[in-house]
Amino acid sequence: MIPPMAVVLALLLAVVLAPPPALAAAPPGRVVRLGVVAAIAPRFDPVANPAHRALLEGLREHGYELGRNLVVEFRSAAGIPERLPAVVTEAIALKPDMLVTYGTAAALEARAQTQSIPIVMVGTGDPVSTGIVASLARPGGNVTGIASNSAEIAAKRVQLLQDAVPRLSRVAVLWNVTLKSMALGFQNIETAAPHLGVTIQSVRVASPDDFDQAFAAITASRPGGLIVLYGPLRGNDLPRIVDFVTRVRLPTVFELGQGVRGGGLMEFGPDFADAARGVGAYVDKIVNGTKAGELPVAEPTKFRVVINMKAAKALGLTIPQSLLLQADQVIE
């Protein structure tokens, strides 16, 4: 039976996110100024960045188009966490109609700096547990948007490794202890591990200086696989992780959009571009007078599995057909 609150939330989201019957029209004469804040992406690039492209597509579906009635002011910390507070301050100083934040750190910082400007978050990990909103159905305050559901799906990565690695018994989890959403994800894995028949090794990092020690701990324990709950510390962390797992030939599952292009085995997570497309509905509701805190927070509905067959071959793994059938993308 579906819990009553889930029914209420589903109905509310259907109203918020339902696609328009035809190309919608923004309020006549109104130019909407969005301050878009990111922690990693160095520039707004709708051509190369699928999440940026999807953001504009979703806005266009609701009648907002760059150069006509939409201005996007993009600001980024470019992978340097210490810059994020200043970046948010700069975005707020531009007096946007609302802020759009990519990722948990940007949403947390934006919420800390303004309680008056509406904030539409994208890909925020577990916004209730991290204190960004009061609840998914009734966020309250000035924040709404699309969560990433990162903690709830973290244990699925263990199952993917089990499908790929025969007789898997020990899995290391590399995670950033400075982010609560990563801690929640690790707890989810730790809770599920006994039921899945694996032992979990916690490998914690809190700064870029911790990686050499973390890599040494993983190498010494010789796990059968690794899960990377990657909450970026700096922009160049990810290449270091990918280089390590490739060099030591360790089957690894990354979050979506991280790892396989450099040689990692698999990725799994919510479709970030699909979430970004949903921002348009929120922007339109807020422009037309609805308070952000009255709009329920959506959770992702699309999840993707990406498998790198070249990496599998290098690891000496034969990916079973049952796992290949789960894959949304197979890289040869």
N, C-alpha and C positions, 0 to 999 in steps of 0.2 A: 504494500500500500504506500502511495506517495504521501509524505507528511503534509499537513495543511499548509505550513509555511512555504514548502517547496512549490505548492500549487499557486500560492499568492505571488511568490517571486517569479514563477514562470509566466503568469498572466501579465504582471507588471513589465517584464522584459519584452514580452510580445508587443506591448504597446510602444515601448521606447524604441526597439530595434527593428520593428517591421519595416520592410523596404517600401518606399513610396510607390503608389500605383503608376506614376509617370514621373518624369524629371520634375522635381519640386522647385518651387520658386522661393528664394530668400525674400525677406521683407524689402519692399521697393525702396531704393535709395540708400540702403544700409550697407556699409562696407565693414566687414568683420575682420578684426585684427587679432590673430592668434600668436601668442608667445609659445613657441615649441622648445622644450628643454630636454636635452639628452645628456647622458653620462659618458657615452663612448663615441658614437658616430661623430666624426669631426666636422661634417658639413651636411646641409640638407641636399640630398641627391636623389630626386624621384626617378632618375634613369637607372642608377645602379643599386639603390637601396629599396628592396621590395616593400618594407614597412612604410617608407616615405611615400612611395608611389601609391600604395593602398590608402594612405591617409587622404591624399588629394582625390583619389577615385571616390572614396566614401563621401567626402565633402561635396564633390561635383554631383553626386546622386541626389543631394538635398539642395542643390541650387547655388552652391558656393564655388567660385572659380577664380583662380589666381589671375590678376590683371583686370578683373571686372568688379567683383565685390568681396574679394578675399585678399588679405595680406598675411604672409607668414614671416614672423621674425624668429629665426632659428638661432639658438644659443646652445653651446655644448662645452662640457668639461674636457672633451677629447681624451678620455681615459685617465685623467688626473683627478682623483677624488677630492683633493684639497681645493680644487677650483670650483666645485659644484655650488657652494654657497654664494660665491661672487657671481656665478653665471645666472643663478636664479634671481639674485638682486638686480642684475642688469636687465633680465627679461621683464621683471616687474616694473622697472623704471621706464620702460617703453609704453606703459599704460595700455596693456592689451585688454581686449574684451574678456578673454579667458586664457588660461594656460593649458597646454597639452604636454604631459610629461611622459617620457619613455623610461620605464624601469622603476624599481622600488626606491632606489636612492633619490632619484629626481623628484618622485612624488612626496617622499618624506620631507625633503628640503623645501619644496614649494609650500606644503601645508604648514611647515614651521614658520615660514616667512609671511604668509598672507592668509587671512581668514575672510577676506572680502572678495577677492578675485576668484571666479569659478575655476576649478581645476578639473580637467578630464584626463585621467590617468590611463596609460596603456601598458599592459604586461607587468602589472604590479603584483609581486608575490604576496599572497595571503594578506590582503589589506586590513582585515579585521584583527587578526592576531598581531600584526605589526602596529596597530593603533591608528591607521590612517582614516578608517571609517568606523562608525559604531556598529553597523551590520550591513550585509549585502542588500537586504530588502529596503532598509531605511538608513542610508549612509549618514545623514545629518551633516551639519557644517557646510563646507563649500567644495567638497570633493565627491566625484563619482567617476565612472568609466568602466574599463575592462580589466579584470584581474587575470593572473596567469595560472592560478591553481597549482603552483609549483610544489608545495609540500605534499598535497594529496596524491600526486602522480609519481612522486619520487621512487616509490617501491617498484613501480612498473619496470624501472631500469634494471633491477635485480633479475626480474623474470626474463627480460631480453637477453641478459648475459647468460642466464641458465640455458636458454634456447640455443645460444651460439657456442658455448664452451662446454664440452662434455665433462661430466663429473665435477662440476664447479662446486667447491666447498667453502672457499674463503674469498671475500670481496672487500677491497679497500674502498673507502669513500673519502675523497678529497673535497673539503668544504671550507668556506670562508666564515670564521666564527664572528666576524664583525657585523654580519647581516642576520637579523632574526629570521628572515624567510629561509635562509640556508640552514639555520639550526632546526627549524621546523621540518624541513625536508629530510635532514639526517635522522631526526627522531622518528619520522614515518618509516624510513628504511630499517632503522634499528628495531622498531616494533614488529615489522613484517618478517624480519630475517628468520626467527625461529620457526615460523610456519612454512617458510620456503626452504628450510634445511640448509642455511648457509651461516657462516660466522662473519661478522662485520668488523673490520678494522677502521677505526676513526682516525683520519689524518687531517689535523686542523692547521689552518694557516690564518694569520691575522695581518700579515704585511708581506710585501715582495721578498723581504729578507728571509722568510720562513720556507721558501720553496726548496732550497738545497737540502735542508734537514728533512722536509716532507718527502722528497724524492728518495733520500737515503733510507728512510723508515719503510717506504713501500718496497724498495729493492730488497731490503733485509728480510722482510716478512714473506716475500714471494707469493702474493695472492694470485688467484686464478683470473681475476679481473678487477677493473677499477671503474668506479662511477665518479664523475666530476660534477659536483654541484657548484657551478661556476658563478660566484658573485664577484665581479671583477674588482680587484684591488687597484690595478693599473692597466692601461691599455695594452701593454706588452706581456701580460701574464699568460694569456692563452697560448701564444706561440711556444712559450717555454714548456707548458704542460704537454702540448702536442708533440714537441720534439722529444720530450722524455719518454712518453708512452711508445712512440715509434722506435726510439733507440733501444729500449729494453724489451720490445715486442710484447706489450701488455694489452690484452683486449680491453677496450675502454668504451663506455657509453657517456657521451656528452649531452648537454642540453641542446635543444634545437638551434641550428645556426652556428654551431661551434664545433670545430674539431675534425670532421671527416674530410674536409678539403685539404687539411694538412697531413692526413694519414691516419686519423682515428678510425675505429671500427664502426661505431654507430652513433646516431643522434636520436633523441626522442623528446618531444615536448609539444606545447600548444603552438598553433600556427600564428606567429606574431603579426604577420601581414594581415591575416583575417581579422585579428583583433583591432589593428589600426584602422581598417576599413570601417569598423563600427563606430569610430569616433564621430563621424559625420552626423549620425542620428542624435548623439548627445549635444553636439554643438548647435544643431538646429533647434532642439527643444529649449536650450538655455537662451539662445538668441530671441526666441519667441516668448520668453517670460518665465519658464519653469526654473525653479531653484535647483542648483546642482545636487544639494543634499536630499532632494525629494525624488531623484531619479535612481532606481535600484542599480547596483553594480552588477554587470554581466560577468559570467564566467565563460571560459573558452569552450567552444563546441567542436572544434577541429584540432586533432592531434596528429602529428606526423612522425613516422619512423623512417630514418634514412640509413642505408647500409652501404658501406664501402667494400666492394668485393675485392678490390686490389689489396686493401689492408687485410682482409680475411685470408687471402692467399699467402701474403707475407707472414701471417701468424700461423699458417698451417691449419686453418679452420675450414671445415666444410659447412656452409650455412644451410641448414635444413630447409626444405621447401615450405614447411609450415611457417617459418619465420620470414622467408621471402614473400610469402603471400600477405604478410602484415605490412610490408614495406610500401611506403608512398613513393619512395625514390630509391633506386639502386644505382650506385656509382660504379662503373666498370673500370 
